[in-house]
Structure formats: C-alpha cells, structure tokens
C-alpha cells in the first residue's frame, strides 16, 4: 500500500508543458497511450465511503486499484493499493459475481514523465487536457512552481467529480467521460 499524493491542473498549451518538462530534465517514461478506466460499485457502497475500485487498461497493461477515502488539503492524499492483472475482462466477471457493477467509465490519452523523484502525467480527456503531479508534497509544489502553476490552480477533484461538474455546466446527457459519449 502506498500513499498517493497528487494535484491536477488544467493545461492550456500541451506542447508548452512538454517543452518545459524537457527543460526541467524530465523524461517521457511512457509515450502517449490510450487508457480506459472502469469504476465498480455495489449500489453506491464505494461512493458513499469515498472509495474507488477500478480496473484500468493502459495500452496493453491491465491493473486493479483500490483507493481509500481521500484527505483533501492543498494536495489530495489517500492510500492506494494497485497491482497488475493478467486478464481485466476475467476480473470484471469476478467483480460482477460479487455484486459489483460498472458505475462510471472514463478514458484519456496519457503520457507519463519523470525526473526520478515523482511523476507528471499529461491527460488528454474528452472534457479537456489536464495534468497531474504526483510525489512528495514539497516536490509537487516545487515542480508546479517551475511549470508556472500557482497553488490557486491546483485541482484535487477526481475525474468523476470533474466530469459531473462538466455535465452540469454543459447541460450534457453523457453518463461516462468517454470520447464517444462526450462527442470530442
């Protein structure tokens, strides 16, 4: 189990962020790849507890993740347990046999960057381009400053929360944050 500490931020110019990351000696560890995430719940059990149970397919790699209730301050922090899975479709069948059903899907194209101390990911989503900075809190603040991201621009909401806000603002009928439903 690891404690995940992160912030998200809106990206207005993706190429400029990539250029700044290179100038800061970040390396692109994972080139842009498609990522599909499915959250599972039994009723609203997980959501009511503020927890996440997710199967993710990132490129050809499957993972299962449980995220405990987050503690939001300036940075979002929570215990995250994640492991690689050989067959995500088989795991989905197991979840459904235990009464868990897909509750929300979100997709994006993600690239991962690192300087060896933490990660910056760049996510092209159906509702906009967002970045995440994940690592120790002091490192997050330093890197954010070097990328010209002020603390007032930090986002600690989940993708599900950001999507619900987007749906309300745009009067959309989309139920999932997928390119086909959002129309991007």
C-alpha positions as CSV (number, residue, x, y, z in Angstrom):
1,X,0.0,0.0,0.0
2,X,1.3,3.4,-0.9
3,X,0.1,6.8,0.0
4,X,-0.8,8.7,-3.2
5,X,-0.2,12.4,-3.0
6,X,-1.2,14.5,-6.1
7,X,-2.7,17.5,-7.7
8,X,-4.3,18.0,-11.1
9,X,-4.1,21.2,-13.2
10,X,-5.7,22.5,-16.4
11,X,-3.4,22.6,-19.4
12,X,-3.9,25.3,-21.9
13,X,-0.9,24.5,-24.2
14,X,0.2,20.9,-24.2
15,X,3.3,21.4,-26.3
16,X,4.5,24.2,-24.0
17,X,4.1,21.9,-20.9
18,X,6.1,19.2,-22.7
19,X,8.8,21.7,-23.6
20,X,9.0,23.0,-20.0
21,X,9.2,19.4,-18.7
22,X,12.2,18.7,-21.0
23,X,13.9,21.9,-19.8
24,X,13.4,20.7,-16.2
25,X,15.2,17.4,-17.2
26,X,12.0,15.3,-17.1
27,X,12.0,12.2,-19.4
28,X,8.9,10.8,-21.1
29,X,8.8,7.4,-19.5
30,X,5.6,6.3,-21.2
31,X,4.7,7.8,-24.6
32,X,1.1,8.8,-25.3
33,X,-1.2,5.8,-25.0
34,X,-4.9,5.2,-24.7
35,X,-6.3,4.5,-21.2
36,X,-9.7,3.2,-20.3
37,X,-10.9,3.2,-16.7
38,X,-14.0,1.5,-15.2
39,X,-15.1,2.2,-11.7
40,X,-17.1,-0.5,-9.9
41,X,-19.6,-0.2,-7.1
42,X,-22.2,-2.3,-5.4
43,X,-25.2,0.1,-5.1
44,X,-23.4,3.2,-4.0
45,X,-21.4,1.5,-1.3
46,X,-17.9,2.6,-2.6
47,X,-19.0,6.1,-3.5
48,X,-20.7,6.7,-0.1
49,X,-17.5,5.6,1.6
50,X,-15.4,7.9,-0.7
51,X,-13.5,4.9,-2.0
52,X,-12.7,3.8,-5.6
53,X,-12.5,0.3,-7.0
54,X,-11.1,0.5,-10.6
55,X,-10.0,-1.7,-13.4
56,X,-7.7,0.2,-15.8
57,X,-6.4,-0.8,-19.2
58,X,-3.5,1.4,-20.2
59,X,-2.1,0.4,-23.5
60,X,-1.8,-3.4,-23.2
61,X,-1.4,-3.4,-19.4
62,X,-4.3,-4.1,-17.0
63,X,-4.3,-3.0,-13.4
64,X,-6.8,-3.2,-10.5
65,X,-6.7,-0.4,-8.0
66,X,-8.4,0.4,-4.6
67,X,-8.2,3.9,-3.4
68,X,-9.2,4.7,0.2
69,X,-11.1,7.8,1.1
70,X,-9.1,10.9,0.3
71,X,-7.9,13.6,2.6
72,X,-8.0,16.8,0.7
73,X,-6.0,19.8,1.7
74,X,-3.7,21.6,-0.7
75,X,-2.8,18.2,-2.1
76,X,-5.1,15.2,-2.5
77,X,-3.7,12.3,-0.4
78,X,-5.0,8.7,0.1
79,X,-3.9,5.2,0.4
80,X,-3.7,3.5,-3.0
81,X,-3.3,-0.3,-3.5
82,X,-2.7,-1.3,-7.0
83,X,-1.5,-4.4,-8.8
84,X,-1.1,-5.7,-12.4
85,X,-3.8,-8.1,-13.6
86,X,-3.3,-10.6,-16.4
87,X,-6.9,-10.5,-17.6
88,X,-9.0,-7.5,-16.9
89,X,-12.1,-9.0,-18.6
90,X,-11.9,-12.0,-16.3
91,X,-11.5,-9.8,-13.3
92,X,-14.6,-7.9,-14.4
93,X,-16.5,-11.2,-14.3
94,X,-15.3,-11.8,-10.8
95,X,-16.4,-8.4,-9.7
96,X,-19.8,-8.9,-11.2
97,X,-20.2,-12.3,-9.4
98,X,-19.5,-10.4,-6.1
99,X,-22.3,-7.9,-6.9
100,X,-20.1,-5.1,-8.2
101,X,-21.2,-3.4,-11.4
102,X,-19.6,-0.8,-13.6
103,X,-20.6,2.6,-12.2
104,X,-18.6,5.0,-14.3
105,X,-16.1,4.9,-17.2
106,X,-13.6,7.5,-18.2
107,X,-10.9,7.5,-20.9
108,X,-8.0,9.5,-21.9
109,X,-4.7,9.5,-23.8
110,X,-1.9,9.7,-21.2
111,X,1.8,10.2,-21.3
112,X,4.0,9.9,-18.2
113,X,7.0,11.9,-17.4
114,X,9.5,11.6,-14.5
115,X,12.6,13.3,-13.1
116,X,13.3,10.3,-10.9
117,X,11.6,11.8,-7.8
118,X,8.0,11.9,-8.9
119,X,5.7,11.9,-11.9
120,X,3.9,14.4,-14.1
121,X,1.2,12.9,-16.3
122,X,-0.4,14.6,-19.2
123,X,-4.0,13.5,-19.9
124,X,-6.0,14.3,-23.0
125,X,-9.6,13.7,-21.9
126,X,-13.0,14.2,-23.5
127,X,-13.5,17.3,-21.3
128,X,-10.1,18.9,-21.7
129,X,-6.4,18.5,-21.2
130,X,-5.3,18.0,-17.6
131,X,-2.0,17.2,-15.9
132,X,-1.3,15.5,-12.6
133,X,1.8,16.0,-10.5
134,X,2.3,13.1,-8.1
135,X,5.1,12.8,-5.5
136,X,6.1,14.2,-2.1
137,X,4.2,17.4,-1.2
138,X,7.2,19.7,-1.3
139,X,8.3,18.3,-4.6
140,X,4.8,18.8,-6.0
141,X,4.9,22.4,-5.0
142,X,8.4,23.0,-6.4
143,X,7.6,21.3,-9.8
144,X,4.3,23.1,-10.0
145,X,6.1,26.4,-9.5
146,X,8.7,25.6,-12.1
147,X,5.8,24.8,-14.5
148,X,4.2,28.1,-13.6
149,X,1.2,26.5,-11.9
150,X,0.1,28.5,-8.9
151,X,-1.4,26.9,-5.8
152,X,-4.7,28.5,-6.7
153,X,-4.8,26.4,-9.9
154,X,-4.4,23.1,-8.0
155,X,-7.3,20.7,-8.6
156,X,-8.0,17.9,-6.0
157,X,-11.2,16.6,-7.5
158,X,-11.4,13.2,-9.1
159,X,-12.1,12.7,-12.7
160,X,-15.6,11.5,-11.8
161,X,-16.2,14.8,-9.9
162,X,-14.7,16.9,-12.7
163,X,-17.0,15.1,-15.2
164,X,-20.1,15.7,-13.0
165,X,-19.2,19.4,-12.9
166,X,-18.7,19.5,-16.7
167,X,-22.0,17.7,-17.3
168,X,-23.8,20.3,-15.1
169,X,-22.0,23.3,-16.8
170,X,-22.7,22.0,-20.3
171,X,-26.2,20.5,-19.8
172,X,-24.9,17.3,-21.2
173,X,-26.7,13.9,-21.0
174,X,-23.4,12.0,-21.1
175,X,-23.1,9.4,-18.3
176,X,-19.5,8.5,-18.8
177,X,-16.4,10.5,-19.7
178,X,-15.7,8.8,-22.9
179,X,-15.0,10.3,-26.3
180,X,-18.0,8.6,-27.8
181,X,-20.4,10.0,-25.2
182,X,-19.0,13.4,-24.8
183,X,-18.5,13.9,-28.6
184,X,-14.9,15.1,-28.6
